[in-house]
Amino acid sequence: MNASRRGLGYGIAAYLLWGIAPMYWKQLTGVSPAEIIAHRLVWGAFTFAAIVGIAGAAPAVRAAIADRKTLAMMALSGALLTANWGMFVGAVVTGHILDASLGYFINPLLSVALGTLVLRERLRRLQWLAIGLAMTGVLMWTWRAGRVPWIALVIAVTFGCYGLVRKIARVESLAGSTIETALLTPIAGGYLAILAVGGGGQLGHASAGLQLLVLVTGVVTAVPLLLFSSAARRLPLSTLGFLQFLTPTMQMVLGVVVYGEPLARDRLIAFAAIWLGLIAFSVDLVHQSRRPPISRTGR
């Protein structure tokens, strides 16, 4: 129970930080998404390395690297995460925050499906009702758009699969995040070096404020990712999936209220259906938490 409570706290904190992330990435609108992702990987790797040193987690990192299966899974999770970052940042800086938020609305459904089909997690009746309501809202949103929401689908699939990989990987959150970032850092560093040799890139050329924002991408990347990974290790994937509604809700509000993206009435109706699903799921969680635990003797 204590582990579940900590996981719940970590998950809420991670999704709240990701929810306000568009405000940060909007400050980098003049920077190409590819360069932003490269900086996220490079400075994220440095940030994780510093945290590993402070936390004394180097033995865990070395042990994970020595396990070929774990190393392969971290390479996969790193690739999925990089693809997710690229699509999300690209959507934000090009004025498609609502499309990105739709992807994160779809993602919990995918997480629940993966938890049920792959990890054999069982759902209760209220949880099935929640899934039905949420799915109805997402389908309404997609249908009224009149096109295939490819931005949203890529975001949902990449992050849903990332959560699954981190759930089943035999590695602690800090070690795993450090390794998956470090594995892709040589590619990212090479890309930034090519930009620098060609006289491009932001470091050394942009304003001091923009260069500082670029350097801080490591911290912005590391903190919520560590919180998410810690939550993924402690919570059922289905619970983790429904917590993810916090992020797209905040992103949608930012897109409409702060950045003026249009939100039609039919999308508001779809949003209401999704929130009803979240309420149903929350009621179920509260109900289950109040039930006394069953002892092994059945008493």
C-alpha positions as CSV (number, residue, x, y, z in Angstrom):
1,M,0.0,0.0,0.0
2,N,2.8,2.4,0.8
3,A,4.5,1.7,-2.5
4,S,1.2,2.3,-4.3
5,R,0.7,5.6,-2.5
6,R,4.3,6.7,-3.4
7,G,3.7,5.6,-7.0
8,L,0.5,7.6,-7.1
9,G,2.2,10.7,-5.9
10,Y,5.1,10.3,-8.3
11,G,2.6,9.8,-11.2
12,I,0.6,12.8,-10.4
13,A,3.7,15.0,-10.1
14,A,5.1,13.7,-13.4
15,Y,1.8,14.3,-15.3
16,L,1.4,17.8,-13.9
17,L,4.9,18.8,-15.0
18,W,4.3,17.4,-18.5
19,G,1.0,19.2,-18.5
20,I,2.6,22.6,-18.3
21,A,5.6,21.6,-20.5
22,P,4.1,23.4,-23.6
23,M,4.8,26.7,-21.9
24,Y,8.5,25.9,-21.9
25,W,8.7,24.5,-25.4
26,K,6.8,27.4,-26.8
27,Q,9.8,29.6,-25.8
28,L,11.9,27.5,-28.2
29,T,9.6,28.1,-31.2
30,G,12.6,29.4,-33.3
31,V,14.6,26.2,-32.8
32,S,14.0,23.1,-35.0
33,P,12.4,20.1,-33.3
34,A,15.3,17.9,-34.2
35,E,17.8,20.2,-32.5
36,I,15.6,20.5,-29.4
37,I,15.4,16.7,-29.1
38,A,19.2,16.4,-29.6
39,H,19.7,18.9,-26.8
40,R,17.2,17.1,-24.6
41,L,19.2,13.9,-25.0
42,V,22.6,15.4,-24.5
43,W,21.8,17.6,-21.5
44,G,19.4,15.0,-20.1
45,A,22.3,12.5,-20.1
46,F,24.5,14.9,-18.1
47,T,21.6,15.6,-15.7
48,F,21.0,11.9,-15.1
49,A,24.7,11.3,-14.6
50,A,24.8,14.0,-12.0
51,I,21.8,12.6,-10.2
52,V,23.3,9.1,-10.3
53,G,26.5,10.4,-8.7
54,I,24.6,12.2,-6.0
55,A,22.3,9.3,-5.2
56,G,25.1,6.8,-5.3
57,A,23.3,4.7,-7.9
58,A,26.3,4.0,-10.1
59,P,26.4,0.2,-9.1
60,A,22.8,-0.1,-10.2
61,V,23.6,1.5,-13.5
62,R,26.7,-0.8,-14.1
63,A,24.6,-3.9,-13.1
64,A,21.9,-2.9,-15.6
65,I,24.5,-2.3,-18.4
66,A,26.0,-5.8,-17.8
67,D,22.6,-7.4,-18.5
68,R,22.2,-7.7,-22.2
69,K,18.4,-8.1,-22.1
70,T,18.0,-5.0,-19.9
71,L,20.4,-3.1,-22.2
72,A,18.3,-4.1,-25.2
73,M,15.1,-3.0,-23.5
74,M,16.5,0.3,-22.6
75,A,17.6,0.9,-26.2
76,L,14.0,0.2,-27.2
77,S,12.5,2.4,-24.6
78,G,15.0,5.2,-25.5
79,A,14.0,5.0,-29.2
80,L,10.3,5.1,-28.3
81,L,10.8,8.0,-26.0
82,T,12.8,10.0,-28.6
83,A,10.1,9.4,-31.2
84,N,7.5,10.6,-28.7
85,W,9.5,13.7,-27.8
86,G,10.0,14.6,-31.4
87,M,6.4,14.4,-32.3
88,F,5.2,16.2,-29.2
89,V,7.7,19.1,-29.4
90,G,7.1,19.4,-33.1
91,A,3.3,19.7,-32.5
92,V,3.8,22.3,-29.8
93,V,6.1,24.6,-31.7
94,T,4.0,24.4,-34.8
95,G,0.7,25.3,-33.0
96,H,-0.9,21.9,-32.7
97,I,-1.1,21.6,-28.9
98,L,-4.7,20.2,-29.2
99,D,-3.5,17.4,-31.5
100,A,-0.8,16.6,-29.0
101,S,-3.4,16.6,-26.1
102,L,-5.6,14.2,-28.1
103,G,-2.7,11.8,-28.3
104,Y,-2.3,11.8,-24.6
105,F,-6.1,11.3,-24.2
106,I,-5.8,8.2,-26.4
107,N,-2.7,7.0,-24.6
108,P,-4.4,5.9,-21.4
109,L,-6.8,3.7,-23.4
110,L,-3.8,2.1,-25.0
111,S,-2.1,1.6,-21.6
112,V,-5.2,-0.1,-20.3
113,A,-5.3,-2.3,-23.3
114,L,-1.7,-3.3,-23.0
115,G,-2.1,-3.9,-19.3
116,T,-5.0,-6.2,-19.9
117,L,-3.7,-8.0,-23.0
118,V,0.1,-8.2,-22.3
119,L,0.3,-8.1,-18.5
120,R,-3.0,-9.9,-17.8
121,E,-4.2,-7.2,-15.5
122,R,-7.9,-7.6,-14.6
123,L,-10.4,-4.7,-14.7
124,R,-13.5,-4.3,-12.6
125,R,-16.9,-3.2,-13.8
126,L,-16.5,0.5,-13.1
127,Q,-13.1,0.4,-14.8
128,W,-14.7,-1.2,-17.9
129,L,-17.4,1.6,-17.8
130,A,-14.6,4.2,-17.5
131,I,-12.9,2.7,-20.6
132,G,-16.1,2.8,-22.5
133,L,-16.8,6.4,-21.7
134,A,-13.3,7.5,-22.4
135,M,-13.2,5.6,-25.7
136,T,-16.5,7.2,-26.7
137,G,-15.1,10.6,-26.1
138,V,-11.9,9.9,-28.1
139,L,-13.8,8.5,-31.0
140,M,-16.1,11.5,-31.1
141,W,-13.1,13.8,-31.1
142,T,-11.4,11.9,-33.9
143,W,-14.6,11.5,-36.0
144,R,-15.5,15.2,-35.9
145,A,-12.0,16.2,-36.9
146,G,-12.7,14.5,-40.3
147,R,-9.1,13.2,-40.7
148,V,-6.8,10.6,-39.4
149,P,-5.1,12.2,-36.3
150,W,-1.6,10.9,-37.1
151,I,0.1,13.3,-34.7
152,A,-2.1,12.0,-31.8
153,L,-1.7,8.4,-32.9
154,V,2.1,8.5,-33.0
155,I,2.2,10.2,-29.6
156,A,-0.2,7.7,-28.1
157,V,1.5,4.6,-29.5
158,T,5.1,5.6,-28.7
159,F,4.4,6.6,-25.1
160,G,2.1,3.7,-24.4
161,C,4.7,1.2,-25.6
162,Y,7.3,3.1,-23.6
163,G,5.3,2.7,-20.4
164,L,4.9,-1.0,-21.1
165,V,8.7,-1.5,-21.7
166,R,9.6,0.4,-18.5
167,K,6.9,-1.6,-16.6
168,I,8.4,-5.0,-17.5
169,A,12.1,-4.0,-17.6
170,R,14.1,-5.3,-14.6
171,V,15.8,-2.0,-13.8
172,E,15.2,0.8,-11.3
173,S,13.8,4.1,-12.6
174,L,17.0,6.2,-12.2
175,A,19.3,3.6,-13.7
176,G,16.9,2.9,-16.6
177,S,16.4,6.5,-17.5
178,T,20.1,7.2,-17.3
179,I,20.9,4.2,-19.6
180,E,18.2,4.9,-22.2
181,T,19.2,8.5,-22.5
182,A,23.0,7.7,-22.6
183,L,22.5,5.1,-25.4
184,L,21.2,7.8,-27.8
185,T,23.5,10.6,-26.7
186,P,26.3,9.8,-29.2
187,I,23.8,10.2,-32.1
188,A,22.4,13.4,-30.6
189,G,25.9,14.8,-29.9
190,G,27.0,13.9,-33.4
191,Y,24.1,15.8,-34.9
192,L,24.8,18.9,-32.7
193,A,28.5,18.7,-33.7
194,I,27.5,18.7,-37.4
195,L,25.3,21.7,-36.9
196,A,28.1,23.6,-35.1
197,V,30.6,22.8,-37.8
198,G,28.2,24.1,-40.4
199,G,27.8,27.3,-38.5
200,G,24.3,26.5,-37.3
201,G,22.7,25.5,-34.0
202,Q,21.8,27.6,-31.1
203,L,24.8,27.4,-28.8
204,G,27.2,30.2,-29.5
205,H,24.8,31.9,-31.9
206,A,21.4,32.6,-30.2
207,S,20.7,35.1,-27.5
208,A,21.9,34.3,-24.0
209,G,18.3,33.7,-22.8
210,L,17.6,31.2,-25.6
211,Q,20.9,29.4,-25.0
212,L,20.1,29.1,-21.3
213,L,16.7,27.6,-22.2
214,V,18.4,25.0,-24.4
215,L,20.8,24.0,-21.6
216,V,17.9,23.6,-19.1
217,T,16.2,21.0,-21.4
218,G,18.2,18.4,-19.5
219,V,16.5,19.2,-16.2
220,V,13.1,19.7,-17.8
221,T,13.5,16.2,-19.3
222,A,15.0,14.4,-16.4
223,V,12.7,15.3,-13.5
224,P,9.3,14.3,-14.8
225,L,10.8,11.2,-16.5
226,L,12.2,10.0,-13.2
227,L,8.9,10.6,-11.5
228,F,7.1,8.7,-14.3
229,S,9.5,5.8,-14.2
230,S,9.1,5.5,-10.4
231,A,5.4,5.5,-10.7
232,A,5.5,2.9,-13.5
233,R,7.4,0.5,-11.2
234,R,4.8,0.8,-8.4
235,L,1.4,1.1,-10.0
236,P,-0.7,-1.2,-12.2
237,L,-0.5,-0.1,-15.9
238,S,-4.2,0.5,-15.9
239,T,-4.0,3.0,-13.0
240,L,-1.0,4.7,-14.5
241,G,-2.9,5.0,-17.8
242,F,-5.8,6.9,-16.3
243,L,-3.5,9.3,-14.3
244,Q,-2.3,10.4,-17.7
245,F,-5.5,12.3,-18.3
246,L,-4.0,15.0,-16.1
247,T,-1.5,15.9,-18.8
248,P,-3.7,16.3,-21.9
249,T,-6.3,18.2,-19.8
250,M,-3.8,20.8,-18.8
251,Q,-2.4,20.9,-22.3
252,M,-5.8,21.4,-23.8
253,V,-6.5,24.3,-21.5
254,L,-3.2,25.9,-22.4
255,G,-3.8,25.4,-26.1
256,V,-7.2,27.0,-25.9
257,V,-6.9,29.7,-23.2
258,V,-3.3,30.7,-23.5
259,Y,-2.4,30.1,-27.1
260,G,-5.8,30.6,-28.7
261,E,-6.2,27.3,-30.6
262,P,-9.9,26.8,-31.6
263,L,-12.0,24.3,-29.7
264,A,-15.4,23.5,-31.2
265,R,-18.5,22.6,-29.2
266,D,-18.4,18.9,-30.4
267,R,-14.9,18.6,-29.0
268,L,-16.1,19.9,-25.7
269,I,-18.7,17.2,-25.6
270,A,-16.1,14.6,-26.4
271,F,-14.0,16.0,-23.6
272,A,-16.9,15.7,-21.1
273,A,-17.3,12.0,-22.0
274,I,-13.6,11.5,-21.3
275,W,-13.8,13.2,-17.9
276,L,-16.9,11.1,-17.0
277,G,-14.7,8.0,-17.6
278,L,-12.0,9.4,-15.4
279,I,-14.6,10.1,-12.6
280,A,-15.8,6.5,-12.9
281,F,-12.3,5.2,-12.6
282,S,-11.5,7.4,-9.6
283,V,-14.7,6.3,-7.8
284,D,-13.6,2.7,-8.3
285,L,-10.1,3.4,-6.9
286,V,-11.6,5.1,-3.8
287,H,-14.0,2.2,-3.3
288,Q,-11.2,-0.3,-3.5
289,S,-8.9,1.6,-1.2
290,R,-11.6,1.6,1.5
291,R,-12.1,-2.2,1.4
292,P,-10.2,-4.1,4.1
293,P,-7.4,-6.3,2.9
294,I,-8.1,-10.0,2.6
295,S,-5.7,-12.1,4.6
296,R,-4.0,-15.2,3.2
297,T,-6.2,-17.4,5.5
298,G,-9.3,-15.8,4.0
299,R,-10.2,-13.9,7.2
